[in-house]
Amino acid sequence: MTPHFFVITHGTKDYGDKFVVREHRGTVPELEPLAVVDSLEEARGAIEEYSPSLCRVDRCEWDDSVIVESWASAEDAETMRALEHALETGAFV
């Protein structure tokens, strides 16, 4: 099953100081953003409105600096956290 999640970014070259929400399926983001807003709270609100049962996943140290956080279903969030742990501990090396 391909993970389905949303990523909030801030400070990108194309949107500057705006917070941008993009839907991702696996590693492929949608071309058009779900939302382009002025605050993190508005970005979170756009995700909640679209899909209210998602869990927040904090950014990883190796994520691009424009990534603020991600949101995924509980199952996909757990998979993302397990992957992060494996990468941190060297289990995938």
HTML snippet that shows the backbone in 3Dmol.js (N, CA, C, O; Angstrom):
<script src="https://3Dmol.org/build/3Dmol-min.js"></script>
<div id="view" style="width:600px;height:400px;position:relative"></div>
<script>
const pdb = `
ATOM      1  N   MET A   1       0.834  -1.184   0.000  1.00  0.00           N
ATOM      2  CA  MET A   1       0.000   0.000   0.000  1.00  0.00           C
ATOM      3  C   MET A   1       0.882   1.253   0.000  1.00  0.00           C
ATOM      4  O   MET A   1       1.812   1.360   0.799  1.00  0.00           O
ATOM      5  N   THR A   2       0.597   2.173  -0.873  1.00  0.00           N
ATOM      6  CA  THR A   2       1.361   3.411  -0.980  1.00  0.00           C
ATOM      7  C   THR A   2       0.914   4.401   0.095  1.00  0.00           C
ATOM      8  O   THR A   2      -0.280   4.675   0.215  1.00  0.00           O
ATOM      9  N   PRO A   3       1.854   4.943   0.881  1.00  0.00           N
ATOM     10  CA  PRO A   3       1.466   5.926   1.896  1.00  0.00           C
ATOM     11  C   PRO A   3       0.805   7.152   1.258  1.00  0.00           C
ATOM     12  O   PRO A   3       1.214   7.622   0.197  1.00  0.00           O
ATOM     13  N   HIS A   4      -0.197   7.636   1.921  1.00  0.00           N
ATOM     14  CA  HIS A   4      -0.925   8.821   1.483  1.00  0.00           C
ATOM     15  C   HIS A   4      -0.844   9.822   2.630  1.00  0.00           C
ATOM     16  O   HIS A   4      -1.254   9.522   3.751  1.00  0.00           O
ATOM     17  N   PHE A   5      -0.316  11.005   2.349  1.00  0.00           N
ATOM     18  CA  PHE A   5      -0.127  11.980   3.415  1.00  0.00           C
ATOM     19  C   PHE A   5      -0.100  13.394   2.855  1.00  0.00           C
ATOM     20  O   PHE A   5      -0.088  13.597   1.641  1.00  0.00           O
ATOM     21  N   PHE A   6      -0.090  14.365   3.756  1.00  0.00           N
ATOM     22  CA  PHE A   6      -0.030  15.779   3.398  1.00  0.00           C
ATOM     23  C   PHE A   6       1.228  16.382   4.011  1.00  0.00           C
ATOM     24  O   PHE A   6       1.627  16.016   5.116  1.00  0.00           O
ATOM     25  N   VAL A   7       1.845  17.300   3.290  1.00  0.00           N
ATOM     26  CA  VAL A   7       3.039  17.971   3.781  1.00  0.00           C
ATOM     27  C   VAL A   7       2.785  19.474   3.788  1.00  0.00           C
ATOM     28  O   VAL A   7       2.296  20.044   2.812  1.00  0.00           O
ATOM     29  N   ILE A   8       3.129  20.104   4.914  1.00  0.00           N
ATOM     30  CA  ILE A   8       3.058  21.565   5.015  1.00  0.00           C
ATOM     31  C   ILE A   8       4.473  22.102   4.851  1.00  0.00           C
ATOM     32  O   ILE A   8       5.393  21.683   5.554  1.00  0.00           O
ATOM     33  N   THR A   9       4.638  23.035   3.915  1.00  0.00           N
ATOM     34  CA  THR A   9       5.937  23.679   3.706  1.00  0.00           C
ATOM     35  C   THR A   9       5.807  25.176   3.945  1.00  0.00           C
ATOM     36  O   THR A   9       4.711  25.735   3.923  1.00  0.00           O
ATOM     37  N   HIS A  10       6.959  25.814   4.174  1.00  0.00           N
ATOM     38  CA  HIS A  10       6.993  27.256   4.392  1.00  0.00           C
ATOM     39  C   HIS A  10       8.333  27.778   3.882  1.00  0.00           C
ATOM     40  O   HIS A  10       9.376  27.173   4.129  1.00  0.00           O
ATOM     41  N   GLY A  11       8.299  28.886   3.181  1.00  0.00           N
ATOM     42  CA  GLY A  11       9.536  29.487   2.693  1.00  0.00           C
ATOM     43  C   GLY A  11      10.061  28.891   1.402  1.00  0.00           C
ATOM     44  O   GLY A  11      11.266  28.921   1.155  1.00  0.00           O
ATOM     45  N   THR A  12       9.181  28.352   0.577  1.00  0.00           N
ATOM     46  CA  THR A  12       9.624  27.788  -0.701  1.00  0.00           C
ATOM     47  C   THR A  12       9.882  28.907  -1.707  1.00  0.00           C
ATOM     48  O   THR A  12       9.381  30.020  -1.547  1.00  0.00           O
ATOM     49  N   LYS A  13      10.650  28.613  -2.724  1.00  0.00           N
ATOM     50  CA  LYS A  13      10.963  29.616  -3.744  1.00  0.00           C
ATOM     51  C   LYS A  13       9.719  30.099  -4.478  1.00  0.00           C
ATOM     52  O   LYS A  13       9.613  31.278  -4.816  1.00  0.00           O
ATOM     53  N   ASP A  14       8.779  29.190  -4.724  1.00  0.00           N
ATOM     54  CA  ASP A  14       7.609  29.570  -5.511  1.00  0.00           C
ATOM     55  C   ASP A  14       6.500  30.251  -4.704  1.00  0.00           C
ATOM     56  O   ASP A  14       5.674  30.961  -5.278  1.00  0.00           O
ATOM     57  N   TYR A  15       6.468  30.046  -3.379  1.00  0.00           N
ATOM     58  CA  TYR A  15       5.401  30.653  -2.577  1.00  0.00           C
ATOM     59  C   TYR A  15       5.916  31.546  -1.447  1.00  0.00           C
ATOM     60  O   TYR A  15       5.114  32.080  -0.681  1.00  0.00           O
ATOM     61  N   GLY A  16       7.210  31.715  -1.329  1.00  0.00           N
ATOM     62  CA  GLY A  16       7.783  32.649  -0.361  1.00  0.00           C
ATOM     63  C   GLY A  16       7.342  32.389   1.070  1.00  0.00           C
ATOM     64  O   GLY A  16       7.527  31.291   1.595  1.00  0.00           O
ATOM     65  N   ASP A  17       6.754  33.408   1.703  1.00  0.00           N
ATOM     66  CA  ASP A  17       6.407  33.353   3.123  1.00  0.00           C
ATOM     67  C   ASP A  17       5.069  32.664   3.394  1.00  0.00           C
ATOM     68  O   ASP A  17       4.602  32.679   4.533  1.00  0.00           O
ATOM     69  N   LYS A  18       4.459  32.079   2.410  1.00  0.00           N
ATOM     70  CA  LYS A  18       3.173  31.398   2.579  1.00  0.00           C
ATOM     71  C   LYS A  18       3.400  29.960   3.072  1.00  0.00           C
ATOM     72  O   LYS A  18       4.459  29.374   2.850  1.00  0.00           O
ATOM     73  N   PHE A  19       2.389  29.415   3.739  1.00  0.00           N
ATOM     74  CA  PHE A  19       2.370  28.007   4.120  1.00  0.00           C
ATOM     75  C   PHE A  19       1.603  27.268   3.031  1.00  0.00           C
ATOM     76  O   PHE A  19       0.492  27.654   2.669  1.00  0.00           O
ATOM     77  N   VAL A  20       2.203  26.209   2.518  1.00  0.00           N
ATOM     78  CA  VAL A  20       1.630  25.465   1.397  1.00  0.00           C
ATOM     79  C   VAL A  20       1.358  24.028   1.842  1.00  0.00           C
ATOM     80  O   VAL A  20       2.216  23.375   2.435  1.00  0.00           O
ATOM     81  N   VAL A  21       0.153  23.549   1.546  1.00  0.00           N
ATOM     82  CA  VAL A  21      -0.228  22.168   1.857  1.00  0.00           C
ATOM     83  C   VAL A  21      -0.329  21.409   0.544  1.00  0.00           C
ATOM     84  O   VAL A  21      -1.067  21.798  -0.362  1.00  0.00           O
ATOM     85  N   ARG A  22       0.428  20.315   0.456  1.00  0.00           N
ATOM     86  CA  ARG A  22       0.360  19.460  -0.731  1.00  0.00           C
ATOM     87  C   ARG A  22       0.047  18.024  -0.315  1.00  0.00           C
ATOM     88  O   ARG A  22       0.567  17.514   0.678  1.00  0.00           O
ATOM     89  N   GLU A  23      -0.803  17.401  -1.092  1.00  0.00           N
ATOM     90  CA  GLU A  23      -1.121  15.994  -0.893  1.00  0.00           C
ATOM     91  C   GLU A  23      -0.054  15.163  -1.594  1.00  0.00           C
ATOM     92  O   GLU A  23       0.368  15.492  -2.702  1.00  0.00           O
ATOM     93  N   HIS A  24       0.380  14.087  -0.947  1.00  0.00           N
ATOM     94  CA  HIS A  24       1.377  13.176  -1.518  1.00  0.00           C
ATOM     95  C   HIS A  24       0.820  11.771  -1.530  1.00  0.00           C
ATOM     96  O   HIS A  24       0.121  11.356  -0.605  1.00  0.00           O
ATOM     97  N   ARG A  25       1.135  11.044  -2.584  1.00  0.00           N
ATOM     98  CA  ARG A  25       0.859   9.606  -2.645  1.00  0.00           C
ATOM     99  C   ARG A  25       2.203   8.951  -2.900  1.00  0.00           C
ATOM    100  O   ARG A  25       2.747   9.017  -4.002  1.00  0.00           O
ATOM    101  N   GLY A  26       2.721   8.327  -1.874  1.00  0.00           N
ATOM    102  CA  GLY A  26       4.094   7.827  -1.950  1.00  0.00           C
ATOM    103  C   GLY A  26       5.037   9.021  -1.947  1.00  0.00           C
ATOM    104  O   GLY A  26       4.917   9.906  -1.100  1.00  0.00           O
ATOM    105  N   THR A  27       5.955   9.050  -2.869  1.00  0.00           N
ATOM    106  CA  THR A  27       6.903  10.162  -2.937  1.00  0.00           C
ATOM    107  C   THR A  27       6.479  11.223  -3.942  1.00  0.00           C
ATOM    108  O   THR A  27       7.228  12.165  -4.199  1.00  0.00           O
ATOM    109  N   VAL A  28       5.294  11.084  -4.510  1.00  0.00           N
ATOM    110  CA  VAL A  28       4.848  11.986  -5.572  1.00  0.00           C
ATOM    111  C   VAL A  28       3.834  13.001  -5.039  1.00  0.00           C
ATOM    112  O   VAL A  28       2.732  12.621  -4.644  1.00  0.00           O
ATOM    113  N   PRO A  29       4.194  14.288  -5.024  1.00  0.00           N
ATOM    114  CA  PRO A  29       3.237  15.308  -4.590  1.00  0.00           C
ATOM    115  C   PRO A  29       2.277  15.686  -5.720  1.00  0.00           C
ATOM    116  O   PRO A  29       2.615  15.611  -6.901  1.00  0.00           O
ATOM    117  N   GLU A  30       1.084  16.089  -5.322  1.00  0.00           N
ATOM    118  CA  GLU A  30       0.139  16.642  -6.299  1.00  0.00           C
ATOM    119  C   GLU A  30       0.729  17.942  -6.853  1.00  0.00           C
ATOM    120  O   GLU A  30       1.410  18.666  -6.126  1.00  0.00           O
ATOM    121  N   LEU A  31       0.480  18.240  -8.113  1.00  0.00           N
ATOM    122  CA  LEU A  31       1.007  19.459  -8.716  1.00  0.00           C
ATOM    123  C   LEU A  31       0.365  20.709  -8.118  1.00  0.00           C
ATOM    124  O   LEU A  31       1.051  21.695  -7.847  1.00  0.00           O
ATOM    125  N   GLU A  32      -0.934  20.665  -7.916  1.00  0.00           N
ATOM    126  CA  GLU A  32      -1.641  21.825  -7.351  1.00  0.00           C
ATOM    127  C   GLU A  32      -1.748  21.667  -5.840  1.00  0.00           C
ATOM    128  O   GLU A  32      -2.149  20.607  -5.360  1.00  0.00           O
ATOM    129  N   PRO A  33      -1.397  22.701  -5.081  1.00  0.00           N
ATOM    130  CA  PRO A  33      -1.515  22.624  -3.629  1.00  0.00           C
ATOM    131  C   PRO A  33      -2.976  22.515  -3.183  1.00  0.00           C
ATOM    132  O   PRO A  33      -3.882  23.013  -3.851  1.00  0.00           O
ATOM    133  N   LEU A  34      -3.181  21.863  -2.056  1.00  0.00           N
ATOM    134  CA  LEU A  34      -4.490  21.826  -1.429  1.00  0.00           C
ATOM    135  C   LEU A  34      -4.823  23.213  -0.874  1.00  0.00           C
ATOM    136  O   LEU A  34      -5.972  23.650  -0.922  1.00  0.00           O
ATOM    137  N   ALA A  35      -3.795  23.905  -0.342  1.00  0.00           N
ATOM    138  CA  ALA A  35      -4.008  25.230   0.228  1.00  0.00           C
ATOM    139  C   ALA A  35      -2.714  26.029   0.205  1.00  0.00           C
ATOM    140  O   ALA A  35      -1.623  25.473   0.328  1.00  0.00           O
ATOM    141  N   VAL A  36      -2.849  27.339   0.046  1.00  0.00           N
ATOM    142  CA  VAL A  36      -1.751  28.294   0.184  1.00  0.00           C
ATOM    143  C   VAL A  36      -2.278  29.370   1.126  1.00  0.00           C
ATOM    144  O   VAL A  36      -3.180  30.129   0.768  1.00  0.00           O
ATOM    145  N   VAL A  37      -1.708  29.435   2.343  1.00  0.00           N
ATOM    146  CA  VAL A  37      -2.269  30.284   3.393  1.00  0.00           C
ATOM    147  C   VAL A  37      -1.178  31.057   4.125  1.00  0.00           C
ATOM    148  O   VAL A  37       0.014  30.860   3.891  1.00  0.00           O
ATOM    149  N   ASP A  38      -1.620  31.946   5.019  1.00  0.00           N
ATOM    150  CA  ASP A  38      -0.688  32.832   5.722  1.00  0.00           C
ATOM    151  C   ASP A  38      -0.133  32.278   7.030  1.00  0.00           C
ATOM    152  O   ASP A  38       0.874  32.783   7.525  1.00  0.00           O
ATOM    153  N   SER A  39      -0.768  31.248   7.605  1.00  0.00           N
ATOM    154  CA  SER A  39      -0.309  30.770   8.910  1.00  0.00           C
ATOM    155  C   SER A  39      -0.325  29.247   8.977  1.00  0.00           C
ATOM    156  O   SER A  39      -1.008  28.575   8.204  1.00  0.00           O
ATOM    157  N   LEU A  40       0.444  28.730   9.919  1.00  0.00           N
ATOM    158  CA  LEU A  40       0.479  27.284  10.144  1.00  0.00           C
ATOM    159  C   LEU A  40      -0.889  26.791  10.607  1.00  0.00           C
ATOM    160  O   LEU A  40      -1.321  25.710  10.209  1.00  0.00           O
ATOM    161  N   GLU A  41      -1.566  27.562  11.432  1.00  0.00           N
ATOM    162  CA  GLU A  41      -2.894  27.182  11.905  1.00  0.00           C
ATOM    163  C   GLU A  41      -3.879  27.042  10.739  1.00  0.00           C
ATOM    164  O   GLU A  41      -4.694  26.120  10.719  1.00  0.00           O
ATOM    165  N   GLU A  42      -3.800  27.962   9.768  1.00  0.00           N
ATOM    166  CA  GLU A  42      -4.667  27.877   8.588  1.00  0.00           C
ATOM    167  C   GLU A  42      -4.334  26.639   7.753  1.00  0.00           C
ATOM    168  O   GLU A  42      -5.232  25.988   7.218  1.00  0.00           O
ATOM    169  N   ALA A  43      -3.048  26.318   7.644  1.00  0.00           N
ATOM    170  CA  ALA A  43      -2.623  25.139   6.888  1.00  0.00           C
ATOM    171  C   ALA A  43      -3.165  23.875   7.553  1.00  0.00           C
ATOM    172  O   ALA A  43      -3.694  22.988   6.883  1.00  0.00           O
ATOM    173  N   ARG A  44      -3.029  23.804   8.872  1.00  0.00           N
ATOM    174  CA  ARG A  44      -3.567  22.653   9.606  1.00  0.00           C
ATOM    175  C   ARG A  44      -5.080  22.567   9.439  1.00  0.00           C
ATOM    176  O   ARG A  44      -5.633  21.478   9.289  1.00  0.00           O
ATOM    177  N   GLY A  45      -5.746  23.719   9.467  1.00  0.00           N
ATOM    178  CA  GLY A  45      -7.197  23.755   9.290  1.00  0.00           C
ATOM    179  C   GLY A  45      -7.626  23.225   7.936  1.00  0.00           C
ATOM    180  O   GLY A  45      -8.644  22.542   7.825  1.00  0.00           O
ATOM    181  N   ALA A  46      -6.853  23.538   6.906  1.00  0.00           N
ATOM    182  CA  ALA A  46      -7.169  23.044   5.557  1.00  0.00           C
ATOM    183  C   ALA A  46      -7.076  21.525   5.509  1.00  0.00           C
ATOM    184  O   ALA A  46      -7.896  20.872   4.864  1.00  0.00           O
ATOM    185  N   ILE A  47      -6.086  20.962   6.187  1.00  0.00           N
ATOM    186  CA  ILE A  47      -5.945  19.506   6.222  1.00  0.00           C
ATOM    187  C   ILE A  47      -7.098  18.892   7.007  1.00  0.00           C
ATOM    188  O   ILE A  47      -7.694  17.906   6.572  1.00  0.00           O
ATOM    189  N   GLU A  48      -7.412  19.472   8.163  1.00  0.00           N
ATOM    190  CA  GLU A  48      -8.510  18.944   8.986  1.00  0.00           C
ATOM    191  C   GLU A  48      -9.837  18.994   8.243  1.00  0.00           C
ATOM    192  O   GLU A  48     -10.650  18.076   8.355  1.00  0.00           O
ATOM    193  N   GLU A  49     -10.057  20.056   7.489  1.00  0.00           N
ATOM    194  CA  GLU A  49     -11.294  20.181   6.722  1.00  0.00           C
ATOM    195  C   GLU A  49     -11.379  19.109   5.639  1.00  0.00           C
ATOM    196  O   GLU A  49     -12.447  18.555   5.380  1.00  0.00           O
ATOM    197  N   TYR A  50     -10.238  18.828   5.012  1.00  0.00           N
ATOM    198  CA  TYR A  50     -10.188  17.858   3.927  1.00  0.00           C
ATOM    199  C   TYR A  50     -10.249  16.424   4.448  1.00  0.00           C
ATOM    200  O   TYR A  50     -10.925  15.574   3.869  1.00  0.00           O
ATOM    201  N   SER A  51      -9.537  16.164   5.546  1.00  0.00           N
ATOM    202  CA  SER A  51      -9.459  14.812   6.099  1.00  0.00           C
ATOM    203  C   SER A  51      -9.230  14.902   7.606  1.00  0.00           C
ATOM    204  O   SER A  51      -8.082  14.952   8.048  1.00  0.00           O
ATOM    205  N   PRO A  52     -10.300  14.925   8.402  1.00  0.00           N
ATOM    206  CA  PRO A  52     -10.194  15.230   9.831  1.00  0.00           C
ATOM    207  C   PRO A  52      -9.544  14.176  10.724  1.00  0.00           C
ATOM    208  O   PRO A  52      -9.286  14.467  11.892  1.00  0.00           O
ATOM    209  N   SER A  53      -9.273  12.994  10.247  1.00  0.00           N
ATOM    210  CA  SER A  53      -8.778  11.924  11.120  1.00  0.00           C
ATOM    211  C   SER A  53      -7.281  11.645  10.977  1.00  0.00           C
ATOM    212  O   SER A  53      -6.838  10.525  11.234  1.00  0.00           O
ATOM    213  N   LEU A  54      -6.508  12.631  10.576  1.00  0.00           N
ATOM    214  CA  LEU A  54      -5.082  12.409  10.349  1.00  0.00           C
ATOM    215  C   LEU A  54      -4.252  12.719  11.595  1.00  0.00           C
ATOM    216  O   LEU A  54      -4.699  13.441  12.487  1.00  0.00           O
ATOM    217  N   CYS A  55      -3.042  12.166  11.643  1.00  0.00           N
ATOM    218  CA  CYS A  55      -2.096  12.381  12.740  1.00  0.00           C
ATOM    219  C   CYS A  55      -0.916  13.209  12.239  1.00  0.00           C
ATOM    220  O   CYS A  55      -0.474  13.062  11.099  1.00  0.00           O
ATOM    221  N   ARG A  56      -0.417  14.078  13.111  1.00  0.00           N
ATOM    222  CA  ARG A  56       0.742  14.903  12.747  1.00  0.00           C
ATOM    223  C   ARG A  56       2.021  14.086  12.884  1.00  0.00           C
ATOM    224  O   ARG A  56       2.181  13.310  13.826  1.00  0.00           O
ATOM    225  N   VAL A  57       2.928  14.275  11.929  1.00  0.00           N
ATOM    226  CA  VAL A  57       4.253  13.663  11.955  1.00  0.00           C
ATOM    227  C   VAL A  57       5.261  14.798  11.848  1.00  0.00           C
ATOM    228  O   VAL A  57       5.302  15.506  10.842  1.00  0.00           O
ATOM    229  N   ASP A  58       6.081  14.973  12.897  1.00  0.00           N
ATOM    230  CA  ASP A  58       7.071  16.049  12.889  1.00  0.00           C
ATOM    231  C   ASP A  58       8.096  15.820  11.792  1.00  0.00           C
ATOM    232  O   ASP A  58       8.294  14.696  11.332  1.00  0.00           O
ATOM    233  N   ARG A  59       8.740  16.897  11.381  1.00  0.00           N
ATOM    234  CA  ARG A  59       9.768  16.776  10.349  1.00  0.00           C
ATOM    235  C   ARG A  59      10.971  16.031  10.895  1.00  0.00           C
ATOM    236  O   ARG A  59      11.237  16.058  12.097  1.00  0.00           O
ATOM    237  N   CYS A  60      11.683  15.378  10.024  1.00  0.00           N
ATOM    238  CA  CYS A  60      12.909  14.657  10.377  1.00  0.00           C
ATOM    239  C   CYS A  60      14.094  15.566  10.119  1.00  0.00           C
ATOM    240  O   CYS A  60      13.997  16.509   9.332  1.00  0.00           O
ATOM    241  N   GLU A  61      15.185  15.298  10.759  1.00  0.00           N
ATOM    242  CA  GLU A  61      16.357  16.161  10.594  1.00  0.00           C
ATOM    243  C   GLU A  61      16.877  16.190   9.157  1.00  0.00           C
ATOM    244  O   GLU A  61      17.513  17.164   8.755  1.00  0.00           O
ATOM    245  N   TRP A  62      16.617  15.141   8.381  1.00  0.00           N
ATOM    246  CA  TRP A  62      17.106  15.108   7.002  1.00  0.00           C
ATOM    247  C   TRP A  62      16.097  15.659   5.995  1.00  0.00           C
ATOM    248  O   TRP A  62      16.392  15.750   4.803  1.00  0.00           O
ATOM    249  N   ASP A  63      14.905  16.027   6.475  1.00  0.00           N
ATOM    250  CA  ASP A  63      13.924  16.646   5.579  1.00  0.00           C
ATOM    251  C   ASP A  63      14.436  17.985   5.068  1.00  0.00           C
ATOM    252  O   ASP A  63      15.229  18.649   5.735  1.00  0.00           O
ATOM    253  N   ASP A  64      13.989  18.371   3.906  1.00  0.00           N
ATOM    254  CA  ASP A  64      14.294  19.695   3.375  1.00  0.00           C
ATOM    255  C   ASP A  64      13.839  20.734   4.397  1.00  0.00           C
ATOM    256  O   ASP A  64      12.811  20.555   5.050  1.00  0.00           O
ATOM    257  N   SER A  65      14.591  21.803   4.535  1.00  0.00           N
ATOM    258  CA  SER A  65      14.301  22.805   5.565  1.00  0.00           C
ATOM    259  C   SER A  65      12.964  23.507   5.369  1.00  0.00           C
ATOM    260  O   SER A  65      12.466  24.125   6.311  1.00  0.00           O
ATOM    261  N   VAL A  66      12.363  23.436   4.188  1.00  0.00           N
ATOM    262  CA  VAL A  66      11.059  24.072   3.967  1.00  0.00           C
ATOM    263  C   VAL A  66       9.905  23.228   4.518  1.00  0.00           C
ATOM    264  O   VAL A  66       8.787  23.727   4.643  1.00  0.00           O
ATOM    265  N   ILE A  67      10.159  21.970   4.846  1.00  0.00           N
ATOM    266  CA  ILE A  67       9.106  21.104   5.392  1.00  0.00           C
ATOM    267  C   ILE A  67       8.881  21.454   6.856  1.00  0.00           C
ATOM    268  O   ILE A  67       9.808  21.431   7.665  1.00  0.00           O
ATOM    269  N   VAL A  68       7.629  21.778   7.184  1.00  0.00           N
ATOM    270  CA  VAL A  68       7.266  22.101   8.559  1.00  0.00           C
ATOM    271  C   VAL A  68       6.820  20.838   9.285  1.00  0.00           C
ATOM    272  O   VAL A  68       7.324  20.525  10.363  1.00  0.00           O
ATOM    273  N   GLU A  69       5.883  20.120   8.697  1.00  0.00           N
ATOM    274  CA  GLU A  69       5.360  18.893   9.277  1.00  0.00           C
ATOM    275  C   GLU A  69       4.551  18.155   8.229  1.00  0.00           C
ATOM    276  O   GLU A  69       4.234  18.700   7.171  1.00  0.00           O
ATOM    277  N   SER A  70       4.219  16.901   8.537  1.00  0.00           N
ATOM    278  CA  SER A  70       3.395  16.084   7.654  1.00  0.00           C
ATOM    279  C   SER A  70       2.203  15.565   8.439  1.00  0.00           C
ATOM    280  O   SER A  70       2.225  15.519   9.669  1.00  0.00           O
ATOM    281  N   TRP A  71       1.166  15.175   7.717  1.00  0.00           N
ATOM    282  CA  TRP A  71      -0.042  14.605   8.308  1.00  0.00           C
ATOM    283  C   TRP A  71      -0.404  13.353   7.542  1.00  0.00           C
ATOM    284  O   TRP A  71      -0.399  13.348   6.311  1.00  0.00           O
ATOM    285  N   ALA A  72      -0.720  12.279   8.270  1.00  0.00           N
ATOM    286  CA  ALA A  72      -1.040  11.001   7.630  1.00  0.00           C
ATOM    287  C   ALA A  72      -2.057  10.248   8.480  1.00  0.00           C
ATOM    288  O   ALA A  72      -2.301  10.601   9.634  1.00  0.00           O
ATOM    289  N   SER A  73      -2.646   9.207   7.895  1.00  0.00           N
ATOM    290  CA  SER A  73      -3.524   8.333   8.673  1.00  0.00           C
ATOM    291  C   SER A  73      -2.680   7.712   9.782  1.00  0.00           C
ATOM    292  O   SER A  73      -1.452   7.690   9.688  1.00  0.00           O
ATOM    293  N   ALA A  74      -3.324   7.212  10.820  1.00  0.00           N
ATOM    294  CA  ALA A  74      -2.594   6.600  11.932  1.00  0.00           C
ATOM    295  C   ALA A  74      -1.680   5.485  11.427  1.00  0.00           C
ATOM    296  O   ALA A  74      -0.538   5.368  11.872  1.00  0.00           O
ATOM    297  N   GLU A  75      -2.175   4.673  10.505  1.00  0.00           N
ATOM    298  CA  GLU A  75      -1.375   3.569   9.956  1.00  0.00           C
ATOM    299  C   GLU A  75      -0.161   4.088   9.190  1.00  0.00           C
ATOM    300  O   GLU A  75       0.952   3.605   9.394  1.00  0.00           O
ATOM    301  N   ASP A  76      -0.368   5.073   8.306  1.00  0.00           N
ATOM    302  CA  ASP A  76       0.746   5.615   7.532  1.00  0.00           C
ATOM    303  C   ASP A  76       1.698   6.411   8.414  1.00  0.00           C
ATOM    304  O   ASP A  76       2.905   6.411   8.170  1.00  0.00           O
ATOM    305  N   ALA A  77       1.178   7.092   9.437  1.00  0.00           N
ATOM    306  CA  ALA A  77       2.032   7.843  10.366  1.00  0.00           C
ATOM    307  C   ALA A  77       2.951   6.882  11.111  1.00  0.00           C
ATOM    308  O   ALA A  77       4.132   7.173  11.300  1.00  0.00           O
ATOM    309  N   GLU A  78       2.423   5.750  11.530  1.00  0.00           N
ATOM    310  CA  GLU A  78       3.242   4.747  12.228  1.00  0.00           C
ATOM    311  C   GLU A  78       4.325   4.213  11.296  1.00  0.00           C
ATOM    312  O   GLU A  78       5.464   4.019  11.721  1.00  0.00           O
ATOM    313  N   THR A  79       3.988   3.976  10.048  1.00  0.00           N
ATOM    314  CA  THR A  79       4.978   3.524   9.060  1.00  0.00           C
ATOM    315  C   THR A  79       6.063   4.577   8.879  1.00  0.00           C
ATOM    316  O   THR A  79       7.248   4.248   8.825  1.00  0.00           O
ATOM    317  N   MET A  80       5.661   5.848   8.785  1.00  0.00           N
ATOM    318  CA  MET A  80       6.633   6.933   8.615  1.00  0.00           C
ATOM    319  C   MET A  80       7.557   7.032   9.829  1.00  0.00           C
ATOM    320  O   MET A  80       8.761   7.236   9.675  1.00  0.00           O
ATOM    321  N   ARG A  81       7.001   6.888  11.037  1.00  0.00           N
ATOM    322  CA  ARG A  81       7.811   6.941  12.262  1.00  0.00           C
ATOM    323  C   ARG A  81       8.770   5.753  12.344  1.00  0.00           C
ATOM    324  O   ARG A  81       9.912   5.904  12.779  1.00  0.00           O
ATOM    325  N   ALA A  82       8.311   4.578  11.929  1.00  0.00           N
ATOM    326  CA  ALA A  82       9.171   3.387  11.935  1.00  0.00           C
ATOM    327  C   ALA A  82      10.326   3.561  10.955  1.00  0.00           C
ATOM    328  O   ALA A  82      11.460   3.191  11.259  1.00  0.00           O
ATOM    329  N   LEU A  83      10.049   4.112   9.799  1.00  0.00           N
ATOM    330  CA  LEU A  83      11.098   4.377   8.813  1.00  0.00           C
ATOM    331  C   LEU A  83      12.107   5.374   9.367  1.00  0.00           C
ATOM    332  O   LEU A  83      13.315   5.179   9.238  1.00  0.00           O
ATOM    333  N   GLU A  84      11.610   6.439   9.983  1.00  0.00           N
ATOM    334  CA  GLU A  84      12.492   7.442  10.593  1.00  0.00           C
ATOM    335  C   GLU A  84      13.405   6.782  11.625  1.00  0.00           C
ATOM    336  O   GLU A  84      14.611   7.030  11.638  1.00  0.00           O
ATOM    337  N   HIS A  85      12.832   5.942  12.489  1.00  0.00           N
ATOM    338  CA  HIS A  85      13.621   5.264  13.519  1.00  0.00           C
ATOM    339  C   HIS A  85      14.682   4.363  12.883  1.00  0.00           C
ATOM    340  O   HIS A  85      15.832   4.346  13.324  1.00  0.00           O
ATOM    341  N   ALA A  86      14.299   3.627  11.862  1.00  0.00           N
ATOM    342  CA  ALA A  86      15.254   2.735  11.194  1.00  0.00           C
ATOM    343  C   ALA A  86      16.400   3.522  10.573  1.00  0.00           C
ATOM    344  O   ALA A  86      17.554   3.099  10.635  1.00  0.00           O
ATOM    345  N   LEU A  87      16.086   4.656   9.978  1.00  0.00           N
ATOM    346  CA  LEU A  87      17.142   5.477   9.385  1.00  0.00           C
ATOM    347  C   LEU A  87      18.051   6.076  10.461  1.00  0.00           C
ATOM    348  O   LEU A  87      19.267   6.148  10.280  1.00  0.00           O
ATOM    349  N   GLU A  88      17.460   6.504  11.579  1.00  0.00           N
ATOM    350  CA  GLU A  88      18.253   7.078  12.669  1.00  0.00           C
ATOM    351  C   GLU A  88      19.188   6.047  13.291  1.00  0.00           C
ATOM    352  O   GLU A  88      20.312   6.378  13.670  1.00  0.00           O
ATOM    353  N   THR A  89      18.737   4.812  13.398  1.00  0.00           N
ATOM    354  CA  THR A  89      19.540   3.777  14.051  1.00  0.00           C
ATOM    355  C   THR A  89      20.445   3.015  13.088  1.00  0.00           C
ATOM    356  O   THR A  89      21.229   2.164  13.509  1.00  0.00           O
ATOM    357  N   GLY A  90      20.337   3.318  11.806  1.00  0.00           N
ATOM    358  CA  GLY A  90      21.191   2.655  10.827  1.00  0.00           C
ATOM    359  C   GLY A  90      20.699   1.290  10.390  1.00  0.00           C
ATOM    360  O   GLY A  90      21.451   0.527   9.784  1.00  0.00           O
ATOM    361  N   ALA A  91      19.449   0.971  10.688  1.00  0.00           N
ATOM    362  CA  ALA A  91      18.908  -0.345  10.337  1.00  0.00           C
ATOM    363  C   ALA A  91      18.805  -0.550   8.841  1.00  0.00           C
ATOM    364  O   ALA A  91      18.728  -1.693   8.390  1.00  0.00           O
ATOM    365  N   PHE A  92      18.800   0.518   8.051  1.00  0.00           N
ATOM    366  CA  PHE A  92      18.679   0.402   6.590  1.00  0.00           C
ATOM    367  C   PHE A  92      20.012   0.554   5.877  1.00  0.00           C
ATOM    368  O   PHE A  92      20.056   0.573   4.647  1.00  0.00           O
ATOM    369  N   VAL A  93      21.066   0.659   6.609  1.00  0.00           N
ATOM    370  CA  VAL A  93      22.382   0.889   5.992  1.00  0.00           C
ATOM    371  C   VAL A  93      22.883  -0.368   5.370  1.00  0.00           C
ATOM    372  O   VAL A  93      23.974  -0.382   4.799  1.00  0.00           O
TER     373      VAL A  93
END
`;
const viewer = $3Dmol.createViewer("view");
viewer.addModel(pdb, "pdb");
viewer.setStyle({}, {cartoon: {color: "spectrum"}});
viewer.zoomTo();
viewer.render();
</script>
